[in-house]
Amino acid sequence: MDAFTQIFGFAFQYLDSAAYLILAALGLSIIFGMMGVINMAHGELMMVGAYITALCMYAGVPAPIAILLAGVGAGLVGMVLERLIIRHFYKQILSSLVVTWGLSMIISQLFLIMFGPNMPSLPTPYSDIKILVGGDIGLAIVGAKGFAQVTADTGRMPLGVESFGIYRLIMFVVAVLMVLAVWLLLQKSEFGARARATMDNPTMANALGISTPRIYALTFGLGSALAGLAGGLFALTSAITPYFGAAYTARAFITVVVGGAAGIINGLVASVAALGGVQTVLSNMFSVYIGFVGMIAAAFLILLFMPTGISGYIEKLKGRSR
């Protein structure tokens, strides 16, 4: 394998890891950062999105629309949960942890009863489009016909050529767009201003005429909708079961805690950049398992020196410079 292929493979895996962490953690970072709720049912909201995506696609709905409907459905489920249960446990970290943990078990068991242990897998979009790197090809994007021509002589890839699926890059682009959209919503919209005012001082916000219960419900619904969108995107590459969310919950929590609650977006981006980098390097050098263990070790070290997370450390530095 030549140097260019190795560098491309490393960059591809890094972007894939970053997309995975961003999508898994974005909704959770909003709920935890703005509302102080440790939502252990975050993975189950992703699972709800995965099932909605699957059911829509079985009914003939195109994948992009199915994923959007997954976001809407998970958002509505989140708002119902907030209205009935979660609003009674704001700013109670341990209580919210126990309650949402119980909700996660109830939701997963409910889906097990309704749909059984698994659902047929969904086709990955654009799976016939490949990025070929290395050898005499250099760099090329080919469809099914081009790929068949490349492998026509021997029935396999030419020596030195590596193949990468394009859907992973699409997921990274979507993840970046989602982060940008959330930043614009929170920083530039009237809803974002009202939400930030409510989270900073709910009593003052209420006195100024802001309906804080409504803001809480919408904010929790937003975080749930982002979880549903992530679940829909992951459903196109993963097995869909009632325990679908368990594969993502741990990484999402690690990413959010390392990012800290002082800055939702900048903390998330910094956390993803650091943890994704460690995971990519160690996965390339050793194995995927060592990459995951290394990511946890990196999170431990970061929190050892930055107990309030990266964003809290940045805010602390800003305070010293004033």
Secondary structure by P-SEA (a helix, b strand, c coil): ccaaaaaaaaaaaaaaaaaaaaaacaaaaaaaacccccccaaaaaaaaaaaaaaaaaaacccaaaaaaaaaaaaaaaaaaaaaccccccccaaaaaaaaaaaaaaaaaaaaaaaccccccccccccccbbbbbccccccccccaaaaaaaacccccccccbbbbbaaaaaaaaaaaaaaaaaaaaacccaaaaaaaaaaacaaaaaaaccaaaaaaaaaaaaaaaaaaaaaaaaaaccccccccccccaaaaaaaaaaaccccaaaaaaaaaaaaaaaaaaaaaaccaaaaaaaaaaaaaaaaacccccaaaaaaaaaaaac
